[in-house]
Amino acid sequence: QVQLVESGGGLVQAGGSLRLSCVASGSIFSINYMGWNRQVPGKQREWVADLPSGGSANYAASVKGRFTISRDNAKNTIYLQMNSLEPEDTAVYYCNANLRLGPSDYYGRNYWGQGTQVTVSS
């Protein structure tokens, strides 16, 4: 069983910073990539950033230059450092991962965390 556990959400003033964490656990054969998405109630889920294993980070235009995604391979953990936060960044942030549970998982499978609320006040 695979589990993604997020932490670090909260309330912050505009211009402030916040760091989100996501730990992947379970019988993981390998990680293809991990990333972050966010969603406002009643809106479509929006891709924020991802980090392929052994590759470079990718960012949505709305967060490029303000957010940084990073990893700690030894801990199966990714982070999202969010700087210069604006009220428009308010959303539930979801961790996701594309994982291979065994050699027969040729393409990997997508998994999602429970989400963590980020609220930015003006």
Helices and strands as residue ranges (DSSP letters): E 3-7, E 10-13, E 18-25, E 30-39, E 46-52, E 58-59, E 67-72, G 73-75, E 77-82, G 87-89, E 91-100, E 109-112, E 116-121
